[in-house]
Amino acid sequence: MVRVELEEDEIPTARVSLHGLLDDDRFLSAMESGFPLYIEYRVELRESRSLWDRTVDRSEWEYVVLYDPVRRRYRVEYFDGTDYLPDLAALRQRLEDVYQVSELQPDQPGEYYFNAVVSVTTLTDEDVDEVFAWLRGEDADSLSRDRPGFVTRTARKLLVRVAPLPRMEIEGKSEKFEHN
């Protein structure tokens, strides 16, 4: 479940948190089998309109969770560092961290809300590309030189979608607020 709450302040601030992700044992089993857990956040400031809502601005970030079976600990890699967590309880707590997004600001008077989408997966298109390169006996540097064509990329995206690995996309919205 994704919670999006408004911070009581003059500047609209979204507080985004993810709860109960590891209650689904499929993600934990996949990590213990060696798959990384990719968690991507996308928070949008949207203007409420009569027909279609307008996206004013967006903020995105992601991190990767890996399980080290030898040390029996979890590693969380994000854009500016790495955290090592000693056990599952610490990982659960880390996944439920609250992120404050204050850089998204309304651009004109109106009624607005924040919309957050969290995508969780254990396999990405890039992972599939690396496996195919490895099967061909190529190194990781060849991936940046030799990009697959449209049909190949589409087939790989389909493979990622139908693979029996867990994936989830959950969404949450804040209450609406007025900006003058």
N, C-alpha and C positions, 0 to 999 in steps of 0.2 A: 504494500500500500504506500502511496506517495501522499504526503501531506504538504500543502502549500498554504502558509498562513501569512497574513499581513502584519508587519511590525508597526506598532502604534507610534508613528513619528510623522513629521512634516514631509519628509522624503519617503515616497513609497518604497518599501523594502519587502522582498519575498523571503520567507524562511522555508526552505525545502528540506524535507527529510524522507528517508526510505525506511520502512518498517516491515519486519517479518520476512525478508527475502530468503533467509536460510531455513525458514519453516518448511520450505519445499525441498525435500531431501535430494531431489535430482541435481540441484546446483552443487551441493556439498559432495555428492558422489562423483560428479564430473570432475571437480577440483581434485579430489583424492585419487582419481584415475589419471591425473596429469594434465587436464585441460585448464587453461587460464579462465578466469571469470572477468569478462569485460563489462564494465558498468559505465554507461554514457548518460549524462544529464543534459537536457535541453530546456531552458527556461525562457519563455517568451512573455513580453509585455504586449497585451492585446487591447485594442480599443473596441468596446462593445458598440455595435451598429445594428440597425434594424434588419438588414439583409445578410451581409457577410461581415464578420469581425475582421479588423485590420491588425496585422502584426506590426508593431511599432519598432521593436528591437528584440534581440535574442542574445542569450549567453549560453555557451556550451563548454563542457569539460568532461573528461573521462578519467577513469583509472582502471588498473588491472590488478586482480588478486590472484596470487599463485600460492600453491601449497607445496612446502618442502617436506617430503615424507621422511627424510633422514633426520632432520632437526625437529620435525613435528611442529612446525610453526608456519605462519602465513606471512607473505610479503605483499605489501600494497604499493604499487608503483603509480605515481601520478606525475603531473607535468613538471613539478620542481623538486622532486625527491622520492625517497623510498622509506616506508615504515615497515618494521618487522614486528609482528604480533605473536605473542607466545602461545596462544591457544584459541580455541573456537569462541569462547566467551568474549575475548578481546576483539576478535573479528566481528562478532555480532554487534558489539558496542560501536566499533568503528564504522560499520555500514549504516548505522542509525544516526551518524553525525548530522547536525543541522547546518546547512549552508545558507548564508545570508547573501542575497543578490540585491545590491543597491545601485548598480551602475545603469540599470534600465529605467529610463525616465520618460514620462509622457511628453509629447511634443506640441500639444495643443489642448485647450479645454475639452473635457468630455468624460465619459464613464469608461473605466479601464479595469482589467483584472490580469493576474499572472496565470499562465498555463505552464505546467511542468510535465515533461515526458521523460521517463527513465527507461532506457533499453538495457536489458541484461542478456548476454549471450556467452557461449563458451567456445564459439568458433567464428572467425571473421573471414572475409574474402581474402585478406592478406595472408592469413594462415594457410588457406587452400592454395594460394599462389606459391607460397614457400614449399609446401609439400610437393606440388607438381614440379617445381624447380629441382628439389632434392631427388625426386624419382628420375628426372632426366639427367642427373649427375651434375647439375649446375650449382654455382654458389649463390648466395643471397644478393651479391652485387649485380648479377645478371638481371634481377627482377626490375631494377630501375632502368636498364637499357632496353629490355625487350618486353614491352607491355603486351598482354594478350589482346586479341581482337574482340569485337562486340559480341559475337556468338559465344566465344570462349568465356568471356566475363559473365554473360547471361547464364550459361550452363553452370558455372561455378556458384553464382548467386543462388540458383535453384538448388544446387547440392547443399549449400549451407542452410537453406530454408527447410528442406525435407529431411536433413540428417536427424537421427533420433536423439539429438543432444538438446538439452533444455535451452529455451530462450523465452523471454518475456518482455513485453512493453506495457508499462503502466503509466497512467496519466492522472494528474490532479490539478484542480483549479482553486484559486483563492476567491474570496468574496470580492464583489465589485466595489470600486471606490471612485469618487469624483475628483477630478483635477480641474482647478480653475486657472 
